[in-house]
């Protein structure tokens, strides 16, 4: 048997596979497809202090080896999540991670403060790929000083392990990775989606009502893998890797590159059983390699000596 369990900054996972936020609903939507007890964790759909309707349609477009989405962070709000979803999620022996966001520092702080006291939540995950409407719509995750301010403010009120989900839309991912660590993150997760767009050449209009959206899926995996590898070397806190993980082989690449766990996103749209199949594939790989614990392969990438 392979010991697949992990403790990442106080977040206990029975295996390293987490369903990524925004691709798995609130977790309950997948009950009829898989046993939720068999995956390591669920990062729920991003939550805001008040409900959001999201962007107008069309807001999803298929692209070569991926998809663009401009959902607009539609969600039921923290109150409805606590009242309607958490009582049903508590019956599962799986780490529930509350992904949250805000349009201002104060909104992030309020969300983190309220979610910290909810029974059954194992960790908080900050989505910092959001613009700060109070300061010229600068994106929190692409401005290191703004990132430090919002993470630092949340750290003061968060009573649970704090994961900061990094945006890839930066020049140097190690700068924002270090900024997150320095301002109090317990873990970083990356990457969030890459910004992109698609055009309908017949109508000569953007395919998304929002014009631009977030690119995800296998097309972004090489970028995600490189950024995870760079970040794992730049910080001393654990890294959770995501971006284009469709099969167990993809997940193993991220673990070898330094990720302590992985998140599975777009693959859930293709195959609702993807997360479970990836767990099984990783375990079979470890058995084949004679590995007794998943922890033995994390960060074990062999880099050839230069010269």
Secondary structure as GFF3:
##gff-version 3
##sequence-region A 1 307
A	DSSP	beta_strand	6	8	.	.	.	ID=ss1
A	DSSP	beta_strand	11	13	.	.	.	ID=ss2
A	DSSP	beta_strand	17	19	.	.	.	ID=ss3
A	DSSP	three_ten_helix	28	30	.	.	.	ID=ss4
A	DSSP	three_ten_helix	36	38	.	.	.	ID=ss5
A	DSSP	beta_strand	41	43	.	.	.	ID=ss6
A	DSSP	beta_strand	60	63	.	.	.	ID=ss7
A	DSSP	beta_strand	66	69	.	.	.	ID=ss8
A	DSSP	alpha_helix	78	80	.	.	.	ID=ss9
A	DSSP	pi_helix	81	85	.	.	.	ID=ss10
A	DSSP	alpha_helix	86	89	.	.	.	ID=ss11
A	DSSP	beta_strand	95	100	.	.	.	ID=ss12
A	DSSP	alpha_helix	105	116	.	.	.	ID=ss13
A	DSSP	beta_strand	121	127	.	.	.	ID=ss14
A	DSSP	beta_strand	131	132	.	.	.	ID=ss15
A	DSSP	beta_strand	138	139	.	.	.	ID=ss16
A	DSSP	three_ten_helix	140	142	.	.	.	ID=ss17
A	DSSP	alpha_helix	144	157	.	.	.	ID=ss18
A	DSSP	beta_strand	161	165	.	.	.	ID=ss19
A	DSSP	alpha_helix	173	182	.	.	.	ID=ss20
A	DSSP	beta_strand	187	190	.	.	.	ID=ss21
A	DSSP	beta_strand	194	197	.	.	.	ID=ss22
A	DSSP	beta_strand	199	200	.	.	.	ID=ss23
A	DSSP	beta_strand	205	206	.	.	.	ID=ss24
A	DSSP	beta_strand	212	216	.	.	.	ID=ss25
A	DSSP	three_ten_helix	218	220	.	.	.	ID=ss26
A	DSSP	alpha_helix	221	234	.	.	.	ID=ss27
A	DSSP	beta_strand	238	242	.	.	.	ID=ss28
A	DSSP	alpha_helix	248	256	.	.	.	ID=ss29
A	DSSP	beta_strand	261	264	.	.	.	ID=ss30
A	DSSP	alpha_helix	267	270	.	.	.	ID=ss31
A	DSSP	alpha_helix	274	288	.	.	.	ID=ss32
A	DSSP	three_ten_helix	294	296	.	.	.	ID=ss33
###
